[in-house]
Amino acid sequence: MHVTKMFIGRKELLRTIYVILLFVMVSYSCKKNDTTSQNAEADIPEDEIIEIVSNHMDFQMPDSISSGWHTFKYDNRSDETHFFLVDKYPEGISIENMEKEVGPVFQKGMDLIIEGKPEEGIEAFNQLPEWYFNVVFVGGSGLLSPKSSSLTTLNLEPGYYVIECYVKMPNGTFHSNMGMVKSLIVTSEMSKVTPAEPTNEIFISSGEGIVVKDSVLGGKQIFSVYFKDQMVHENFVGHDINLVRVTEGADISSLEAWINWAQPKGLISPAPEGFTFLGGVNDMPEGSKAYFEVDLLPGTYVLISEVPNARSKGLLKTFVVPN
């Protein structure tokens, strides 16, 4: 689990925690998630795809890959909604540090918030190690429903990374504290992969929200996602892109509330009924670009960021794919 997805100081962390507490006392009911899925189908040669598989609370994937562009096929074979986020760690810090110094702190803070003890939760978050605020979050997939797959193309520099998912179990336990963390070494050898030509472009920023360049058509679509800026929102996270198919009659406001992890019922299993998560691009630094591919059926869709009050910030956009 992470807080900032970019560097912030300890004083700003505490200030932001107080803002979070305005949100955490409201609970939202969660119902069983719509398991209908649209699996990604790639035209990319199999030897150029990095496969990530989750059978339960795990990431099965290579221990090391080359640097540069890679297309990641995330195959969520589990019964839970997941995503993968790629964290670039400071030199000399490893996944063992994360498991000992970060995971327990987040869980203690979240447990106290759920118990209605926000002041004690603040004190718990203040125990995060200094090195953690130098972690850089460089993308990954958006939320992905059970029994589904997604395709996300990222450009990674050499270094030491940790892959994580911090969706929560019904009791509030983060998936990252149940084994959904994996180390990854990116070597100096360069990949030969180049991104496919996008069929549409998405621009995301704090000022303009989510902007889609052209009308969205059905069938196979390749979206490029450009982060015009990045910022820390009230729940510590930066903006990202999650693509969601909406069942007729589903309440989009319940999705908007659920996607805020700082709520006691936020990002908790099961996801609200009537929504199928199709991936996207997890948050990245300002000026970054990534791609995701999806096969769109006719229907209503939402592009949404994992932030509080996404609609009022322009970070919730609906569109319809015609028959």
C-alpha positions in Angstrom: 0.0 0.0 0.0 1.2 3.5 -0.7 0.3 7.0 0.4 1.5 9.7 -2.0 2.5 8.1 -5.3 5.0 11.0 -5.4 7.3 12.7 -2.9 5.7 14.7 0.0 7.2 15.7 3.3 6.1 14.5 6.7 4.4 17.8 7.6 2.4 17.7 4.4 1.6 14.1 5.1 0.0 15.0 8.5 -1.9 17.9 7.0 -3.3 15.7 4.3 -4.3 13.0 6.8 -6.5 15.6 8.6 -8.2 16.2 5.3 -8.8 12.5 4.8 -10.6 12.4 8.1 -13.4 14.5 6.6 -14.1 11.5 4.4 -13.5 8.4 6.5 -16.5 8.5 8.8 -19.0 7.9 6.0 -19.6 4.2 5.0 -20.9 2.9 1.8 -22.6 -0.4 1.2 -20.9 -2.9 -1.2 -22.7 -5.5 -3.2 -21.5 -8.3 -5.4 -19.6 -7.2 -8.5 -20.8 -7.9 -12.0 -18.4 -10.5 -13.2 -19.1 -10.1 -16.9 -15.7 -9.3 -18.5 -14.2 -8.2 -21.7 -10.8 -9.8 -21.9 -8.0 -8.1 -23.8 -6.8 -9.7 -26.9 -3.4 -8.7 -28.1 -2.0 -8.6 -31.7 1.5 -8.2 -30.1 3.9 -11.2 -30.5 3.7 -13.5 -27.5 7.5 -13.2 -26.9 7.1 -9.4 -26.5 4.4 -9.6 -23.7 5.2 -9.7 -20.0 2.5 -11.9 -18.4 1.3 -11.2 -14.8 -1.0 -13.8 -13.3 -3.0 -13.5 -10.1 -4.7 -16.8 -9.0 -5.5 -15.4 -5.6 -3.4 -12.9 -3.6 -0.3 -13.2 -5.7 1.6 -11.8 -8.7 3.2 -14.5 -10.8 5.6 -12.9 -13.2 9.3 -12.7 -14.1 11.8 -11.6 -11.5 13.6 -9.3 -14.0 12.9 -7.7 -17.4 14.8 -5.4 -19.7 14.3 -1.6 -19.6 12.3 0.4 -22.1 8.8 -0.3 -23.4 6.9 -3.4 -22.4 3.4 -4.6 -22.8 2.0 -6.2 -19.6 -0.8 -8.7 -19.9 -2.5 -8.9 -16.5 -4.5 -12.1 -16.2 -6.7 -11.8 -13.1 -7.8 -15.4 -12.6 -8.9 -14.8 -9.0 -12.4 -14.1 -7.5 -11.3 -10.6 -6.4 -11.0 -7.2 -8.2 -7.3 -6.3 -8.4 -4.9 -3.9 -10.2 -1.1 -3.8 -10.3 0.9 -0.6 -9.5 4.6 -0.3 -10.3 6.7 1.4 -7.6 10.3 2.4 -8.2 12.2 2.1 -5.0 15.2 4.2 -3.7 18.6 2.6 -4.0 19.3 0.2 -1.1 15.6 -0.3 -0.2 13.9 -3.6 -0.9 10.6 -5.4 -0.7 11.6 -6.7 2.7 11.7 -3.1 4.0 8.2 -2.5 2.6 6.8 -5.6 4.2 8.3 -4.8 7.6 8.2 -1.0 7.7 5.3 0.1 5.5 2.6 -2.6 5.3 2.0 -2.9 9.0 1.8 0.9 9.4 -0.9 1.2 6.8 -2.9 -1.7 8.2 -2.7 -0.3 11.7 -3.8 3.2 10.5 -6.7 1.8 8.4 -7.9 -0.5 11.2 -8.0 2.4 13.6 -10.0 4.5 11.1 -12.4 1.7 10.5 -12.8 1.4 14.3 -13.7 5.1 14.5 -10.4 6.2 16.1 -9.1 8.7 13.5 -6.7 10.5 15.9 -4.9 7.2 16.6 -4.9 6.5 12.9 -3.0 9.7 12.3 -0.4 8.7 14.8 0.0 5.3 13.1 0.6 6.9 9.7 3.3 9.1 11.2 5.4 6.0 11.8 6.1 5.6 8.1 9.8 5.5 7.3 11.5 8.5 5.7 12.7 6.5 2.7 9.1 5.8 1.7 8.5 9.3 0.5 11.2 8.8 -2.2 9.2 6.0 -3.9 8.1 6.9 -7.4 4.9 5.4 -8.8 5.3 4.8 -12.5 2.1 3.3 -13.7 0.5 -0.1 -14.0 -3.0 -1.4 -14.8 -6.3 0.2 -13.7 -8.7 -1.9 -11.7 -9.6 -5.2 -13.2 -12.6 -7.4 -12.5 -12.3 -11.1 -11.6 -11.7 -13.6 -14.4 -10.6 -10.8 -16.8 -7.4 -9.7 -18.5 -5.9 -6.3 -19.5 -3.1 -5.0 -21.6 -1.0 -2.0 -20.4 2.2 -0.7 -22.1 4.7 1.1 -19.9 8.2 2.5 -20.3 10.5 1.5 -17.4 14.0 2.7 -16.5 16.6 0.4 -15.0 16.2 -0.1 -11.2 14.5 -2.0 -8.4 10.7 -2.0 -8.4 7.9 -3.4 -6.3 4.5 -4.5 -7.8 1.5 -4.1 -5.5 -2.3 -4.2 -5.2 -3.9 -2.4 -2.2 -7.6 -3.2 -2.8 -9.1 -4.3 0.6 -10.7 -7.5 1.8 -14.2 -7.3 3.4 -12.5 -7.0 6.8 -10.3 -4.1 5.7 -7.1 -6.0 5.2 -5.1 -4.6 2.2 -4.3 -7.2 -0.5 -0.7 -6.0 -0.3 -0.6 -7.4 3.3 -1.9 -10.7 2.1 0.9 -11.4 -0.4 0.1 -9.1 -3.3 3.6 -7.6 -3.6 6.3 -8.7 -5.9 9.9 -7.4 -6.5 11.0 -6.7 -10.0 14.5 -5.8 -11.3 14.6 -3.8 -14.5 18.0 -4.3 -16.2 20.0 -1.9 -18.3 19.5 -4.1 -21.4 17.0 -2.3 -23.7 13.7 -3.8 -24.9 13.0 -3.9 -28.6 9.3 -3.2 -28.1 7.7 -0.1 -29.5 4.1 1.0 -28.5 1.4 0.4 -31.0 -0.3 3.3 -32.7 -3.2 4.5 -30.6 -6.7 4.7 -31.9 -7.6 7.5 -29.4 -5.8 9.7 -26.9 -6.6 10.5 -23.3 -5.2 13.5 -21.5 -5.5 13.8 -17.7 -4.6 16.7 -15.4 -5.8 18.4 -12.2 -7.0 21.5 -14.0 -8.8 20.0 -17.0 -9.7 16.5 -15.6 -10.0 13.7 -18.1 -10.2 14.7 -21.8 -10.7 12.2 -24.6 -9.5 13.5 -28.0 -12.1 11.7 -30.2 -15.4 9.9 -29.9 -15.0 6.4 -28.6 -15.9 3.6 -31.0 -16.6 -0.1 -30.4 -14.2 -3.0 -31.1 -10.5 -3.1 -30.3 -9.2 0.3 -29.1 -5.7 1.3 -28.1 -5.7 4.4 -25.8 -2.7 6.5 -25.1 -2.8 8.2 -21.7 -0.7 11.4 -21.2 -0.3 12.9 -17.7 -0.2 16.6 -18.2 0.4 17.1 -14.5 0.2 15.1 -11.3 -0.7 16.1 -7.7 -1.5 14.6 -4.3 -5.3 14.4 -3.8 -7.1 14.4 -0.4 -6.6 10.6 -0.1 -2.9 10.8 -0.8 -3.1 9.4 -4.3 -2.4 10.9 -7.7 -5.0 10.8 -10.5 -5.1 7.8 -12.8 -7.3 6.2 -15.4 -9.7 3.3 -14.7 -12.1 2.1 -17.5 -15.4 0.7 -16.2 -18.3 -0.8 -18.1 -21.7 0.3 -16.5 -24.7 -2.0 -16.3 -28.0 -0.3 -17.1 -29.4 1.1 -13.9 -26.2 1.0 -11.9 -25.6 4.0 -9.6 -22.4 5.7 -10.7 -22.2 7.7 -7.5 -21.7 4.4 -5.6 -18.7 3.8 -7.9 -17.4 7.3 -7.2 -17.6 6.7 -3.4 -16.2 3.2 -3.5 -13.1 4.1 -5.5 -11.7 6.3 -2.6 -9.6 3.9 -0.5 -9.6 6.2 2.5 -13.3 5.5 3.2 -13.8 2.5 5.5 -15.7 0.8 2.7 -13.6 2.2 -0.1 -11.8 -0.2 -2.5 -13.2 -3.0 -0.4 -14.4 -6.4 -1.7 -16.9 -6.9 -3.1 -17.0 -4.0 -5.6 -20.3 -2.3 -6.0 -22.8 -4.1 -8.2 -23.2 -3.2 -11.8 -19.7 -2.3 -12.7 -17.1 -4.3 -14.7 -13.5 -3.0 -14.4 -11.5 -3.3 -17.6 -8.1 -1.9 -16.7 -6.5 1.4 -17.7 -3.3 3.1 -16.5 -2.3 3.5 -12.9 -1.0 6.9 -11.8 2.3 8.2 -13.2 4.5 11.3 -12.8 3.8 14.5 -14.7 4.8 14.3 -18.4 4.5 10.5 -18.5 2.7 8.5 -21.2 1.4 4.9 -21.2 -1.1 2.9 -23.3 -3.9 0.4 -22.7 -5.8 -1.8 -25.0 -9.4 -3.0 -24.7 -12.2 -4.6 -26.8 -15.3 -2.4 -26.3 -18.8 -3.8 -26.6 -21.8 -1.5 -27.1 -22.9 0.1 -23.8 -22.1 2.8 -21.3 -18.6 3.3 -19.9 -16.9 5.4 -17.3 -13.3 6.7 -17.1 -12.6 7.5 -13.5 -9.7 8.4 -11.2 -9.1 6.9 -7.8 -9.6 10.2 -6.0 -12.4 11.6 -3.7 -15.1 13.6 -5.5 -13.9 12.6 -8.9 -16.9 14.0 -10.7 -16.5 17.5 -9.4 -12.8 17.5 -10.4 -13.6 16.4 -13.9 -12.0 13.1 -13.2 -15.1 11.1 -14.0 -16.2 11.0 -17.6 -19.0 8.8 -19.1 -19.3 7.8 -22.7 -21.5 5.5 -24.8 -20.3 3.0 -27.4 -23.1 2.7 -29.9 -24.5 -0.5 -31.3 
